Amino acid sequence: MARPGRGAGMILHVEEAMLSPEFWIARMGEEAAHRVYNPQAINQALKPPHLPFQEAIQTLRQGGDQAALILPAGAVPQGYDRHGQPVTAAWQGQVQKNAILEPFPERWGFSVTRAALRSWPTLDPVFRTPKDQEFDQLQQTRVGVFEPLLILGQSADGQWFLVQSPIYQGWVRQDDVAWCDALTFTRFADRSHLVVITHPRQVVEPEPGSDEEPHVVSVGTMLPEATTFSVGHQASLVHVAVWWPQRAADGSLSVRPALMVKGPGVHQGFLPATRANLLRVAFSLLGERYGWGDSFDRHDCSSFVRDVFQTLGIHMPRNSSAQEQAVSWRQRLSGSYDERRIALEGALAGDVLFMPGHVMVYLGMYRGRPYALHAFVGYRHGGQVHWVNQVMVSPLDIELRDRDLPYLQGVTSVGAVLKTLE
């Protein structure tokens, strides 16, 4: 086993066997691993931190004003551009001017790609330090393919929509959104017949004879299931059919049936809500590059947790603080490292560990050490920062990257999302 350091192949106290979900599932025990929880009851118990998306939909259906849903924007942040130069007041003024909302006649829409959701209508980044190229302050998240969106208006240059998504409000490029009428929105926003992606890099096949490229989708993507036995000249012999969204020339929604090969990463409906399924989905993302706000079309810590739970039909908020507030059953952790470690002995693999600005999936104890799976940037050991920048297993006695403190000392609570609530 390699010790941490530049070029090391493993984190301290992480063994090769630990990189498999089956290692942790076996240690949990058969009953705990395969008990099926009720996602509907769990979703009802989750406490939403802001106006629920369904209430916003109802407001518009009843003829309410889109302006009533618009949240205050604040100021364009200070920082540095991609060349390490301070952003100028002139640039900030241009961005703020572009965010002056213009009306748009349509209010219902869907994303047609995994699109960036921005705080302001620009793709220009704003970093906190001159050397930073990772943490763009304007990047909120990405919306999933075929995700329902409420269109609240458009930017002054006509290139962006201000949208309300199921998780955040922000700006999406118009080319990434297709508008539709209320009936079409209701039809495809219905989540009762879905194909759910449970492993990364699953392929939506192009229609034979077309010049369309294959589409690659990842964990947490939810596509409406289509009823068809062929697409073009391709029969659906080993496939499941889905509806794929496209943007027509006038910006409206067009859908076509598409095929995906059946397999462990393509599931008709949500997976049974078990801890074993949760861990298997989470470990399918092992080694995926870290992406703040889903930059680089990857995950950060909280979108990793959200998308993994989404495959079970459990819909968590997007950021870590909202996730902590939403979980109904939480145990506060305090005191010394040993006191916190002892408190964790009652937790199960698949519980969630919260700390300010970070969230992790708990895996269990091994040889007296608590372990977690999380998307994280790095840690400190021997007075040096060791970069990880991926989804990886780690013990919780390694030190935080920016503080001389073990990860466990920063954990404020452990939450049981998978819990019997009936």
DOGUTI-849087 format. One record per residue (C-alpha): residue number from 1; residue in one letter; x, y, z. Coordinates in nm, 4 decimals, padded with zeros to 6 digits, always signed. Example, Ala and Ser with C-alpha at 12.3 -4.5 7.8 and 13.67 -1.06 7.14 Angstrom:
// residues 2
<1, "A", <+01.2300, -00.4500, +00.7800>>
<2, "S", <+01.3670, -00.1060, +00.7140>>
This chain:
// residues 422
<1, "M", <+00.0000, +00.0000, +00.0000>>
<2, "A", <+00.1402, +00.3369, -00.1005>>
<3, "R", <+00.1627, +00.6163, +00.1502>>
<4, "P", <+00.0380, +00.9611, +00.0517>>
<5, "G", <+00.2675, +01.1856, -00.1416>>
<6, "R", <+00.3215, +01.3097, -00.4926>>
<7, "G", <+00.2702, +01.0210, -00.7311>>
<8, "A", <+00.1350, +00.7924, -00.4593>>
<9, "G", <-00.1224, +00.5457, -00.5809>>
<10, "M", <-00.3350, +00.5372, -00.2669>>
<11, "I", <-00.4413, +00.7472, +00.0291>>
<12, "L", <-00.2947, +00.6545, +00.3673>>
<13, "H", <-00.4797, +00.3603, +00.5289>>
<14, "V", <-00.6820, +00.2879, +00.2136>>
<15, "E", <-00.6371, -00.0651, +00.0820>>
<16, "E", <-00.7270, -00.1924, -00.2637>>
<17, "A", <-01.0166, -00.4028, -00.1331>>
<18, "M", <-01.1816, -00.0909, +00.0114>>
<19, "L", <-01.2359, +00.0477, -00.3385>>
<20, "S", <-01.5208, -00.1970, -00.3993>>
<21, "P", <-01.8743, -00.1431, -00.2679>>
<22, "E", <-01.8949, -00.5140, -00.1853>>
<23, "F", <-01.6272, -00.4704, +00.0827>>
<24, "W", <-01.8506, -00.2296, +00.2756>>
<25, "I", <-02.1786, -00.4065, +00.1942>>
<26, "A", <-02.0462, -00.7325, +00.3389>>
<27, "R", <-01.9358, -00.5563, +00.6575>>
<28, "M", <-02.2802, -00.4011, +00.6990>>
<29, "G", <-02.4644, -00.7308, +00.7112>>
<30, "E", <-02.7355, -00.8778, +00.4895>>
<31, "E", <-03.0385, -00.7282, +00.6634>>
<32, "A", <-02.9067, -00.3708, +00.6839>>
<33, "A", <-02.7661, -00.3777, +00.3297>>
<34, "H", <-03.0791, -00.5021, +00.1529>>
<35, "R", <-03.3609, -00.3547, +00.3560>>
<36, "V", <-03.5890, -00.1594, +00.1203>>
<37, "Y", <-03.6929, +00.1893, +00.2332>>
<38, "N", <-03.9883, +00.3954, +00.1131>>
<39, "P", <-03.8635, +00.6846, -00.1036>>
<40, "Q", <-04.2044, +00.8562, -00.1083>>
<41, "A", <-04.2092, +00.8750, +00.2718>>
<42, "I", <-03.8484, +00.9960, +00.2764>>
<43, "N", <-03.9191, +01.2683, +00.0190>>
<44, "Q", <-04.2159, +01.3897, +00.2210>>
<45, "A", <-03.9979, +01.4065, +00.5322>>
<46, "L", <-03.7209, +01.6056, +00.3601>>
<47, "K", <-03.7520, +01.9712, +00.4529>>
<48, "P", <-03.7134, +02.1948, +00.1435>>
<49, "P", <-03.4936, +02.4997, +00.2119>>
<50, "H", <-03.6710, +02.7284, -00.0383>>
<51, "L", <-03.9898, +02.7597, -00.2419>>
<52, "P", <-04.0586, +02.4077, -00.3717>>
<53, "F", <-04.0510, +02.3693, -00.7468>>
<54, "Q", <-04.4028, +02.2260, -00.7539>>
<55, "E", <-04.5392, +02.5360, -00.5812>>
<56, "A", <-04.3705, +02.7544, -00.8430>>
<57, "I", <-04.5313, +02.5461, -01.1185>>
<58, "Q", <-04.8698, +02.5868, -00.9533>>
<59, "T", <-04.8213, +02.9639, -00.9322>>
<60, "L", <-04.7687, +02.9853, -01.3085>>
<61, "R", <-05.0523, +02.7442, -01.3886>>
<62, "Q", <-05.2882, +02.9689, -01.1958>>
<63, "G", <-05.1804, +03.2657, -01.4056>>
<64, "G", <-04.9357, +03.4079, -01.1542>>
<65, "D", <-04.6719, +03.6570, -01.2607>>
<66, "Q", <-04.3283, +03.5160, -01.3421>>
<67, "A", <-04.1765, +03.8208, -01.1731>>
<68, "A", <-04.3130, +03.7017, -00.8390>>
<69, "L", <-04.0767, +03.4032, -00.8558>>
<70, "I", <-03.7598, +03.6026, -00.9275>>
<71, "L", <-03.5056, +03.6033, -00.6452>>
<72, "P", <-03.2811, +03.9054, -00.5695>>
<73, "A", <-02.9518, +03.8810, -00.7571>>
<74, "G", <-02.7061, +04.0752, -00.5420>>
<75, "A", <-02.3879, +04.2053, -00.7021>>
<76, "V", <-02.1504, +04.0560, -00.9581>>
<77, "P", <-01.8648, +03.9242, -00.7406>>
<78, "Q", <-01.5118, +04.0574, -00.7306>>
<79, "G", <-01.2313, +03.8232, -00.8294>>
<80, "Y", <-01.0000, +03.7205, -01.1094>>
<81, "D", <-01.0553, +03.6175, -01.4694>>
<82, "R", <-00.9181, +03.3067, -01.6424>>
<83, "H", <-00.5894, +03.4897, -01.7064>>
<84, "G", <-00.5380, +03.5716, -01.3378>>
<85, "Q", <-00.6237, +03.9402, -01.3840>>
<86, "P", <-00.8724, +04.1249, -01.1598>>
<87, "V", <-01.2150, +04.1562, -01.3178>>
<88, "T", <-01.2864, +04.5165, -01.4079>>
<89, "A", <-01.5724, +04.7380, -01.2990>>
<90, "A", <-01.6571, +04.7863, -01.6673>>
<91, "W", <-01.6943, +04.4105, -01.7180>>
<92, "Q", <-01.9073, +04.3813, -01.4034>>
<93, "G", <-02.1282, +04.6610, -01.5314>>
<94, "Q", <-02.1746, +04.4893, -01.8682>>
<95, "V", <-02.2758, +04.1635, -01.7003>>
<96, "Q", <-02.5165, +04.3399, -01.4660>>
<97, "K", <-02.6695, +04.5312, -01.7571>>
<98, "N", <-02.7164, +04.2076, -01.9526>>
<99, "A", <-02.9059, +04.0635, -01.6545>>
<100, "I", <-03.1817, +04.3257, -01.6850>>
<101, "L", <-03.4729, +04.0973, -01.7639>>
<102, "E", <-03.6594, +04.1211, -02.0895>>
<103, "P", <-03.9981, +03.9475, -02.1200>>
<104, "F", <-04.0249, +03.6147, -02.2992>>
<105, "P", <-04.3654, +03.4880, -02.4146>>
<106, "E", <-04.3150, +03.1243, -02.3119>>
<107, "R", <-04.2851, +03.0066, -01.9525>>
<108, "W", <-04.2465, +02.6271, -01.9781>>
<109, "G", <-03.9344, +02.4494, -02.0984>>
<110, "F", <-03.6820, +02.1674, -02.0733>>
<111, "S", <-03.3056, +02.1483, -02.0916>>
<112, "V", <-03.1795, +01.9692, -02.4022>>
<113, "T", <-02.8326, +01.8996, -02.2625>>
<114, "R", <-02.6569, +01.8889, -01.9256>>
<115, "A", <-02.6378, +02.2658, -01.9214>>
<116, "A", <-02.4447, +02.5045, -01.6985>>
<117, "L", <-02.6654, +02.7019, -01.4593>>
<118, "R", <-02.4939, +03.0352, -01.3930>>
<119, "S", <-02.5420, +03.3097, -01.1341>>
<120, "W", <-02.5127, +03.5711, -01.4096>>
<121, "P", <-02.5689, +03.5574, -01.7880>>
<122, "T", <-02.2068, +03.5026, -01.8914>>
<123, "L", <-01.9702, +03.2103, -01.9410>>
<124, "D", <-01.6771, +03.4210, -01.8209>>
<125, "P", <-01.5478, +03.2807, -01.4901>>
<126, "V", <-01.4687, +03.4720, -01.1724>>
<127, "F", <-01.2110, +03.3043, -00.9488>>
<128, "R", <-01.1233, +03.4021, -00.5920>>
<129, "T", <-00.7449, +03.4017, -00.6415>>
<130, "P", <-00.5179, +03.4746, -00.9408>>
<131, "K", <-00.3940, +03.1136, -00.9594>>
<132, "D", <-00.7336, +02.9472, -00.9187>>
<133, "Q", <-00.8766, +02.7807, -01.2303>>
<134, "E", <-01.1211, +02.5465, -01.0551>>
<135, "F", <-01.3678, +02.7354, -00.8353>>
<136, "D", <-01.5683, +02.9649, -01.0609>>
<137, "Q", <-01.7911, +03.1761, -00.8351>>
<138, "L", <-02.0529, +03.2149, -01.1099>>
<139, "Q", <-02.1001, +02.8399, -01.1633>>
<140, "Q", <-02.3955, +02.7156, -00.9576>>
<141, "T", <-02.4479, +02.3685, -01.1006>>
<142, "R", <-02.5598, +02.1880, -01.4145>>
<143, "V", <-02.9174, +02.0949, -01.4914>>
<144, "G", <-02.9796, +01.7428, -01.6134>>
<145, "V", <-03.0825, +01.6459, -01.9648>>
<146, "F", <-03.4613, +01.6805, -02.0112>>
<147, "E", <-03.4947, +01.8594, -01.6777>>
<148, "P", <-03.8125, +02.0701, -01.6436>>
<149, "L", <-03.7478, +02.4441, -01.6239>>
<150, "L", <-03.9667, +02.7479, -01.5652>>
<151, "I", <-03.8656, +03.0348, -01.7941>>
<152, "L", <-03.8798, +03.3642, -01.6024>>
<153, "G", <-03.7399, +03.5957, -01.8705>>
<154, "Q", <-03.4453, +03.6490, -02.1019>>
<155, "S", <-03.1246, +03.8506, -02.0911>>
<156, "A", <-03.0875, +04.1857, -02.2640>>
<157, "D", <-02.8771, +04.0274, -02.5411>>
<158, "G", <-03.1360, +03.7523, -02.5982>>
<159, "Q", <-02.8784, +03.4761, -02.5442>>
<160, "W", <-02.9790, +03.3579, -02.1957>>
<161, "F", <-03.2896, +03.2511, -02.0055>>
<162, "L", <-03.3389, +03.3128, -01.6359>>
<163, "V", <-03.4922, +02.9840, -01.5217>>
<164, "Q", <-03.6207, +02.8188, -01.2088>>
<165, "S", <-03.5000, +02.4597, -01.1991>>
<166, "P", <-03.6077, +02.1979, -00.9431>>
<167, "I", <-03.3037, +02.2941, -00.7338>>
<168, "Y", <-03.1787, +02.6447, -00.8187>>
<169, "Q", <-03.2667, +02.9644, -00.9984>>
<170, "G", <-03.0113, +03.0920, -01.2471>>
<171, "W", <-02.9133, +03.1648, -01.6052>>
<172, "V", <-02.8941, +02.9026, -01.8816>>
<173, "R", <-02.7944, +02.9652, -02.2420>>
<174, "Q", <-03.0995, +02.9742, -02.4669>>
<175, "D", <-02.9422, +02.7186, -02.7015>>
<176, "D", <-02.9561, +02.4680, -02.4124>>
<177, "V", <-03.3300, +02.5151, -02.3465>>
<178, "A", <-03.6382, +02.4311, -02.5526>>
<179, "W", <-03.9720, +02.5901, -02.4677>>
<180, "C", <-04.3083, +02.4147, -02.4914>>
<181, "D", <-04.6752, +02.4572, -02.4059>>
<182, "A", <-04.8290, +02.3709, -02.0694>>
<183, "L", <-04.9689, +02.0337, -02.1811>>
<184, "T", <-04.6333, +01.9169, -02.3176>>
<185, "F", <-04.4631, +02.0349, -02.0002>>
<186, "T", <-04.7074, +01.8371, -01.7856>>
<187, "R", <-04.6615, +01.5259, -01.9979>>
<188, "F", <-04.2831, +01.5142, -01.9829>>
<189, "A", <-04.2407, +01.6600, -01.6330>>
<190, "D", <-04.4374, +01.3615, -01.5020>>
<191, "R", <-04.1864, +01.1318, -01.3334>>
<192, "S", <-04.3978, +00.8153, -01.3245>>
<193, "H", <-04.2389, +00.6349, -01.6239>>
<194, "L", <-03.8663, +00.6957, -01.6284>>
<195, "V", <-03.5432, +00.5376, -01.7375>>
<196, "V", <-03.2892, +00.6188, -01.4661>>
<197, "I", <-02.9143, +00.6196, -01.5277>>
<198, "T", <-02.7303, +00.4451, -01.2439>>
<199, "H", <-02.3751, +00.4228, -01.3840>>
<200, "P", <-02.1650, +00.6846, -01.5642>>
<201, "R", <-02.1014, +00.7042, -01.9385>>
<202, "Q", <-02.4208, +00.5423, -02.0639>>
<203, "V", <-02.4931, +00.5980, -02.4330>>
<204, "V", <-02.8108, +00.7191, -02.6018>>
<205, "E", <-02.7822, +00.5814, -02.9543>>
<206, "P", <-02.8314, +00.8044, -03.2605>>
<207, "E", <-03.0917, +00.7077, -03.5149>>
<208, "P", <-02.9432, +00.4901, -03.7919>>
<209, "G", <-02.8798, +00.6907, -04.1064>>
<210, "S", <-02.8628, +01.0252, -03.9255>>
<211, "D", <-02.5513, +01.2366, -03.8781>>
<212, "E", <-02.6276, +01.2780, -03.5073>>
<213, "E", <-02.3541, +01.1849, -03.2613>>
<214, "P", <-02.4227, +00.9471, -02.9688>>
<215, "H", <-02.5171, +01.1209, -02.6445>>
<216, "V", <-02.3410, +01.0199, -02.3221>>
<217, "V", <-02.5360, +01.0536, -01.9966>>
<218, "S", <-02.4329, +00.9928, -01.6386>>
<219, "V", <-02.5578, +00.8982, -01.2936>>
<220, "G", <-02.8844, +01.0598, -01.1874>>
<221, "T", <-03.0096, +01.1387, -01.5386>>
<222, "M", <-03.3829, +01.0696, -01.5710>>
<223, "L", <-03.5335, +01.0279, -01.9178>>
<224, "P", <-03.9015, +00.9632, -01.9997>>
<225, "E", <-03.9536, +00.6078, -02.1161>>
<226, "A", <-04.0906, +00.5699, -02.4692>>
<227, "T", <-04.3039, +00.2858, -02.6002>>
<228, "T", <-04.1582, +00.1779, -02.9312>>
<229, "F", <-04.0126, -00.1372, -03.0804>>
<230, "S", <-03.7762, +00.0304, -03.3236>>
<231, "V", <-03.6074, +00.3598, -03.4030>>
<232, "G", <-03.5595, +00.4169, -03.7721>>
<233, "H", <-03.4128, +00.0941, -03.9061>>
<234, "Q", <-03.2903, -00.0286, -03.5658>>
<235, "A", <-03.5001, -00.2770, -03.3685>>
<236, "S", <-03.5063, -00.2514, -02.9887>>
<237, "L", <-03.3969, -00.6103, -02.9263>>
<238, "V", <-03.1659, -00.5489, -02.6296>>
<239, "H", <-03.2609, -00.1883, -02.5695>>
<240, "V", <-03.4930, +00.0309, -02.3700>>
<241, "A", <-03.6534, +00.3227, -02.5534>>
<242, "V", <-03.6449, +00.6786, -02.4182>>
<243, "W", <-03.7633, +01.0176, -02.5336>>
<244, "W", <-03.4708, +01.2454, -02.6204>>
<245, "P", <-03.5187, +01.6259, -02.6198>>
<246, "Q", <-03.4112, +01.8503, -02.9056>>
<247, "R", <-03.4405, +02.2209, -02.9748>>
<248, "A", <-03.6197, +02.3057, -03.2998>>
<249, "A", <-03.5151, +02.5964, -03.5205>>
<250, "D", <-03.7693, +02.8269, -03.3529>>
<251, "G", <-03.6514, +02.7251, -03.0036>>
<252, "S", <-03.9462, +02.4973, -02.9285>>
<253, "L", <-03.9214, +02.1452, -02.7902>>
<254, "S", <-03.8971, +01.8533, -03.0281>>
<255, "V", <-03.8654, +01.4971, -02.9002>>
<256, "R", <-03.7611, +01.1785, -03.0729>>
<257, "P", <-03.7466, +00.8189, -02.9539>>
<258, "A", <-03.3975, +00.6862, -02.8911>>
<259, "L", <-03.2520, +00.3559, -02.7754>>
<260, "M", <-03.0224, +00.2676, -02.4862>>
<261, "V", <-02.8692, -00.0755, -02.4366>>
<262, "K", <-03.0142, -00.2498, -02.1318>>
<263, "G", <-02.7584, -00.3123, -01.8615>>
<264, "P", <-02.6631, -00.2419, -01.4996>>
<265, "G", <-02.6330, +00.1314, -01.5685>>
<266, "V", <-02.9741, +00.1738, -01.7364>>
<267, "H", <-03.2721, +00.1032, -01.5114>>
<268, "Q", <-03.6432, +00.1222, -01.5893>>
<269, "G", <-03.7699, +00.3203, -01.2931>>
<270, "F", <-03.5804, +00.4033, -00.9768>>
<271, "L", <-03.3643, +00.1442, -00.8068>>
<272, "P", <-03.5035, -00.0126, -00.4885>>
<273, "A", <-03.3995, +00.2186, -00.2051>>
<274, "T", <-03.1467, -00.0026, -00.0288>>
<275, "R", <-02.8091, +00.0794, +00.1201>>
<276, "A", <-02.6462, -00.1788, -00.1058>>
<277, "N", <-02.7841, -00.0090, -00.4176>>
<278, "L", <-02.6793, +00.3315, -00.2860>>
<279, "L", <-02.3194, +00.2171, -00.2357>>
<280, "R", <-02.2997, +00.0431, -00.5732>>
<281, "V", <-02.4141, +00.3561, -00.7540>>
<282, "A", <-02.1802, +00.5756, -00.5482>>
<283, "F", <-01.8802, +00.3526, -00.6205>>
<284, "S", <-01.9585, +00.3588, -00.9935>>
<285, "L", <-01.8292, +00.7184, -00.9789>>
<286, "L", <-01.5055, +00.6226, -00.8011>>
<287, "G", <-01.2137, +00.8109, -00.9538>>
<288, "E", <-01.4296, +01.0651, -01.1369>>
<289, "R", <-01.2572, +01.4046, -01.1515>>
<290, "Y", <-01.3805, +01.6676, -00.9042>>
<291, "G", <-01.5816, +01.9493, -01.0625>>
<292, "W", <-01.6930, +02.2475, -00.8559>>
<293, "G", <-02.0535, +02.3319, -00.9447>>
<294, "D", <-02.0421, +02.0338, -01.1830>>
<295, "S", <-01.7697, +02.2049, -01.3854>>
<296, "F", <-01.6071, +01.9872, -01.6518>>
<297, "D", <-01.9377, +01.7938, -01.6587>>
<298, "R", <-01.8360, +01.6209, -01.3350>>
<299, "H", <-01.9510, +01.6293, -00.9703>>
<300, "D", <-01.8647, +01.8215, -00.6591>>
<301, "C", <-01.9320, +01.6794, -00.3123>>
<302, "S", <-02.2999, +01.7714, -00.2852>>
<303, "S", <-02.4038, +01.6952, -00.6439>>
<304, "F", <-02.2351, +01.3567, -00.6022>>
<305, "V", <-02.4561, +01.2872, -00.2993>>
<306, "R", <-02.7672, +01.4280, -00.4662>>
<307, "D", <-02.7316, +01.2328, -00.7912>>
<308, "V", <-02.6569, +00.9060, -00.6125>>
<309, "F", <-02.9691, +00.9363, -00.3962>>
<310, "Q", <-03.1718, +01.0425, -00.7006>>
<311, "T", <-03.1232, +00.6982, -00.8566>>
<312, "L", <-03.3234, +00.5606, -00.5610>>
<313, "G", <-03.6048, +00.8116, -00.6168>>
<314, "I", <-03.4928, +01.0295, -00.3233>>
<315, "H", <-03.4649, +01.3957, -00.4199>>
<316, "M", <-03.2134, +01.5823, -00.2052>>
<317, "P", <-03.1401, +01.9555, -00.2237>>
<318, "R", <-02.8333, +02.0593, -00.4228>>
<319, "N", <-02.5871, +02.2139, -00.1751>>
<320, "S", <-02.4426, +02.0579, +00.1388>>
<321, "S", <-02.5902, +02.3020, +00.3927>>
<322, "A", <-02.9404, +02.2609, +00.2459>>
<323, "Q", <-02.8938, +01.8839, +00.2450>>
<324, "E", <-02.8060, +01.8895, +00.6136>>
<325, "Q", <-03.1082, +02.1054, +00.6948>>
<326, "A", <-03.3368, +01.8831, +00.4869>>
<327, "V", <-03.2575, +01.5503, +00.6548>>
<328, "S", <-03.5159, +01.4846, +00.9249>>
<329, "W", <-03.3057, +01.2516, +01.1395>>
<330, "R", <-02.9611, +01.3816, +01.2300>>
<331, "Q", <-02.7260, +01.3187, +01.5171>>
<332, "R", <-02.5053, +01.6098, +01.6144>>
<333, "L", <-02.1356, +01.5341, +01.6586>>
<334, "S", <-01.9151, +01.7267, +01.8991>>
<335, "G", <-01.6214, +01.6818, +02.1304>>
<336, "S", <-01.2864, +01.5185, +02.0661>>
<337, "Y", <-01.1931, +01.2958, +01.7743>>
<338, "D", <-01.2444, +00.9846, +01.9882>>
<339, "E", <-01.5834, +01.1054, +02.1128>>
<340, "R", <-01.6979, +01.1633, +01.7558>>
<341, "R", <-01.5618, +00.8273, +01.6422>>
<342, "I", <-01.7527, +00.6505, +01.9199>>
<343, "A", <-02.0705, +00.8398, +01.8244>>
<344, "L", <-02.0323, +00.7107, +01.4667>>
<345, "E", <-02.0362, +00.3478, +01.5778>>
<346, "G", <-02.4161, +00.3511, +01.5566>>
<347, "A", <-02.4182, +00.4856, +01.1999>>
<348, "L", <-02.4607, +00.2640, +00.8931>>
<349, "A", <-02.2944, +00.2683, +00.5536>>
<350, "G", <-02.4990, +00.4998, +00.3326>>
<351, "D", <-02.5608, +00.7552, +00.6055>>
<352, "V", <-02.4407, +01.1053, +00.5226>>
<353, "L", <-02.1733, +01.3064, +00.7044>>
<354, "F", <-02.2080, +01.6846, +00.7048>>
<355, "M", <-01.9545, +01.9565, +00.7719>>
<356, "P", <-01.9475, +02.3256, +00.6733>>
<357, "G", <-01.9090, +02.3318, +00.2951>>
<358, "H", <-01.8710, +01.9564, +00.2525>>
<359, "V", <-02.0711, +01.6328, +00.2568>>
<360, "M", <-01.9660, +01.2661, +00.2441>>
<361, "V", <-02.1214, +00.9195, +00.2208>>
<362, "Y", <-02.0284, +00.7226, +00.5308>>
<363, "L", <-01.8892, +00.3727, +00.4659>>
<364, "G", <-01.8294, +00.2308, +00.8122>>
<365, "M", <-01.5508, +00.1436, +01.0545>>
<366, "Y", <-01.2499, -00.0664, +00.9667>>
<367, "R", <-00.9789, -00.1450, +01.2198>>
<368, "G", <-01.1060, +00.1327, +01.4418>>
<369, "R", <-01.1052, +00.4006, +01.1701>>
<370, "P", <-01.4153, +00.5610, +01.0163>>
<371, "Y", <-01.4205, +00.5816, +00.6356>>
<372, "A", <-01.6193, +00.7809, +00.3810>>
<373, "L", <-01.6628, +00.8081, +00.0045>>
<374, "H", <-01.6677, +01.1654, -00.1208>>
<375, "A", <-01.5756, +01.4037, -00.4010>>
<376, "F", <-01.2966, +01.6136, -00.2541>>
<377, "V", <-00.9992, +01.8234, -00.3533>>
<378, "G", <-00.7267, +01.7057, -00.1180>>
<379, "Y", <-00.5967, +01.6648, +00.2350>>
<380, "R", <-00.2976, +01.7505, +00.4496>>
<381, "H", <-00.0394, +01.5033, +00.5763>>
<382, "G", <+00.3086, +01.5606, +00.7109>>
<383, "G", <+00.2663, +01.9352, +00.6732>>
<384, "Q", <+00.1992, +01.9086, +00.2994>>
<385, "V", <-00.1172, +01.9252, +00.0894>>
<386, "H", <-00.1831, +01.6111, -00.1149>>
<387, "W", <-00.4188, +01.6639, -00.4075>>
<388, "V", <-00.6940, +01.4125, -00.4775>>
<389, "N", <-00.9480, +01.5993, -00.6972>>
<390, "Q", <-01.1808, +01.3039, -00.7459>>
<391, "V", <-01.4410, +01.0772, -00.5895>>
<392, "M", <-01.2395, +00.8583, -00.3541>>
<393, "V", <-01.2447, +00.6551, -00.0339>>
<394, "S", <-01.0641, +00.8092, +00.2611>>
<395, "P", <-01.0327, +00.7572, +00.6348>>
<396, "L", <-01.1591, +01.0453, +00.8447>>
<397, "D", <-00.8394, +01.0823, +01.0457>>
<398, "I", <-00.6597, +01.2490, +00.7535>>
<399, "E", <-00.6345, +01.6251, +00.7978>>
<400, "L", <-00.8376, +01.8878, +00.6201>>
<401, "R", <-00.6555, +02.0547, +00.3344>>
<402, "D", <-00.6823, +02.4057, +00.4794>>
<403, "R", <-00.6746, +02.3321, +00.8535>>
<404, "D", <-00.4623, +02.1325, +01.0947>>
<405, "L", <-00.7657, +01.9234, +01.1890>>
<406, "P", <-00.8839, +01.5694, +01.1049>>
<407, "Y", <-01.1839, +01.5469, +00.8734>>
<408, "L", <-01.3893, +01.3901, +01.1513>>
<409, "Q", <-01.3254, +01.6923, +01.3747>>
<410, "G", <-01.4966, +01.9074, +01.1125>>
<411, "V", <-01.8075, +01.6874, +01.0866>>
<412, "T", <-02.1074, +01.8549, +01.2507>>
<413, "S", <-02.3673, +01.5801, +01.2094>>
<414, "V", <-02.4459, +01.2392, +01.0648>>
<415, "G", <-02.7790, +01.2047, +00.8861>>
<416, "A", <-02.9797, +00.8912, +00.8120>>
<417, "V", <-03.1541, +00.9638, +00.4819>>
<418, "L", <-03.2440, +00.5959, +00.4457>>
<419, "K", <-03.4642, +00.5520, +00.7483>>
<420, "T", <-03.7990, +00.3897, +00.8202>>
<421, "L", <-04.0463, +00.6747, +00.8652>>
<422, "E", <-04.3835, +00.4997, +00.8402>>
